[in-house]
Structure formats: structure tokens, C-alpha cells
Amino acid sequence: MTEEQMLTLAYAEGFAAAAVLDTSEIVFDPAFRPYCEENLCGQYGVNYACPPDCGSPEQMKQKVLAHKKALVLQTIWQVADFSDTPAIKQGKASHNAAALRLMKSLRQQGCDGFLVGASGCALCSPCAKKSGESCRFPELQYSCMSAYCVFVKKLADACGMEYDCGDGLIAFFGMYVFD
């Protein structure tokens, strides 16, 4: 599958922007991990795809760098108030749902890889970890950009995407990492 075909599929899923870049161009910063540890999302230690269960910052970085390319995905949402948590959660959920559909399509066409989401995995609610069960969907599970310690602003810049979209707009980012 060509990069152009991948981009076409991404736009067909409704992404506002998409770009392919070498994983070596992704900037990682372990200083982002404390945002996960603050547990503002409530998933720290209770979701297999979130810290500390997903791996250390270095392990997460190496997981990405073990592959050659990343299809970077952006959605942009209108939000009247940035403190409107339900609206922001809905935007992230819609972003991740589109990314999962795209991932399934790419895999069906022989492009194996994994997803990095705009937020932590929400395939099961609650995560099977809470009841001590194994992950129900390990092949679909995804961790968020913060868990990988991706410097999203620098990623957006490298892809020619807007990070700050202006008043009333918020951008969410994810990636499909592949060879």
C-alpha cells in the first residue's frame, strides 16, 4: 500500500489532516509521563493501555522506533468552552473511533501496525484490568500520545499541521505506526 493510498483512506475516515513521516523524526520527552501520573483521566493503574502497565517511557519510545513510519492523524473539533469535559471526551472518542476503523482497513490491506490514540484505550468500559481479567482485545488496544511521551506540538510542526487551531477549536492527534 502506498503512502498516498493511506492518506486517501485517512481523509475518507474524516481526518482533517494526515501525514506520513519517519518515526526517527518523532520527538519523545519523558517529561510528559507525569501528566499520566496526575491521573486526571482516571485511567492510571486501572487500564492495561495506560501507565504504569503499558510500559516505561523508554519502552514506549522503543516500541515506536522499532517501526519505520507513522501515519499521523488529526481531527479538529469545535468546542465552545475548553473546560467542557464531556465535549472534549466526545471529540477524543470520535477521533479514536475513526482511527480504529482506519487501522482495521489498513490491516485488511496488509499494512500491519499499531495505533497510538488521542486518549487511552476505551474499547472496554471498564477495562478488564479492574476485574483482574486479561485484556479482551490485545490486538486492538491502544495507548495515548502522553503514555508514549510524544511531543505532540513538535509532531504537528513536523507534519505541517496546526497545533493551536484558534478560538473555539481543539485538535486531537494520533498515529498509526507501521513498516
N, C-alpha and C positions, 0 to 999 in steps of 0.2 A: 504494500500500500504506500502510495506516495504521500509526502507531506501535504501537498495540495489537496489530495483526497481527504486527508484527515481534517484539514481546515474546513473544507466544504461540509463534512459531517458535523463539525462543531457548530458552524453557523446554522445548519439545518436544525440543530437542537435548541437554537435560540440564544447562543452565547453572543454577547455584544462585541467581544474581541477574542481572538485566538492567535497564538503564535507558537512556532516550534523553535526551540533553542537547545544547544548542547548543555547537558547537565553540568559540565565544567564551568559554565557561566553563572550558575546559581550561587548566590551569596548566602551562606549559613552563618548564624550568630547565636551561640548558646545562651546569650543574654535574654533571648525570648522565652526560654523554658520557664522562668519564674512566673510568666503570665499564666501558664497552665497550672502551676503550683498554687496560685492565688485562688483557683477553683471557682471563678466567677460563673462558669457554665455548669458547675455541679457534677462534672464527669471525672474529675481527678480521682484515681484509685478505684473507680466503680465502672469503668468502661475499658474493655480489652484494648481498644484502639487509642486510648489516651494514656498519658504519663501516670504513673511510672511504668505501667505494664507494656506499653508499646516499644520501649527501648530508650536508651540514653540518647542525648543529643548527638553524640558521635556515631552511635549505631544507626540512628535515623539518617544522618548525613550519608553514611557509607551505603545505606540501602539505596538511596537516590543515585549516588555516584557510581554504583555498580552497573548502571544503565547509561546509555549514550545520550538519549534525547528526552525532552519533556515537552508535551503539548500543554502550553499554559492557557488557562481558560478564565475569562472574566465575564461576570454579569453585572449590570448596573440597575439599581432599584431606586425608586422614588420613595423617600422617607420624610415625612413632614417634620418629625422630631427624632433626633438621634438617640433619645432616651426611650423611644418606643420599642422596648424589648420584643414584644410579640411580632411587630412588623419586621424587625431585623431577623428574628428567628425564622419567620416565614420566607424571607428572601434567601437566607442561607439554605433552608430546606429545599427550596425550589432550585437553587444553584446545584446543590448536591444531587438532587433527583435527575436533573439534566445530565450531570457528569456521569452518573451511574448508567443511564441509558446509552450515553456515548461510549463508555467503557465496554459495555456488553456488545455494542455494534463493532467496535474496533477489535475486540477479541474474536468475534464471529468471523471477521475478515482476516484473521491470522496475525493480528498485531497484539502480541501479548504484552502486558504491562500491569501497572497498578495505579490506583487513584490516590491523590492527596486532596482532601476536601477543604471546603471553606469553613467547616467546623468538624467536630469529631463525629465518628460513626453513629448513626441513628437508625440502623437497619432493624434493630430490636429495641423495644421500649417496654421494660427496662432491659439493659444489656444482660446477657446470660451470666456475666460475672457476678452480678448481685445475688444470684441464687446458687453460685458455685458450679454452674454448668459450663461446658466447653462452648466456645464461640460457635454459633449456629451457621454462620456464613463466612468462614475464614477467607474464602476466595474473593469475596466482595467487600470485606472490611476495609475501612479507610481511616487514616489519621488526619488531623488538621495541619495546616501550614505551621502553626505555632509549635506543635509537637515535633515537627521536622526542623524547627528553628530556622525556617526560610525567612530571609529579609525581604518581605513582600514588596516594599516600596522600590528596592533596587531591582527586583524581578520585573515589576511593572515597567520601570525605566528601560531595562534591557530589551523588553518586548515592544516598546513604543506605545504602551498603554497608559492611560490616565490612572493615577492612584487616587488623587483628590479630584472628584468629578464636579465639585461645585455645590452650591446651596441646594439642600433637599435631595441630593443624590448620594448614594453609597455604592461602592464597588466591592464585589466579593471575588476572590481568586481561588483557583485550584489548579491541579496539574494531573496529567496522565503521563506517567514515566514509563519509557519503553526503550527497546533497542531497535 
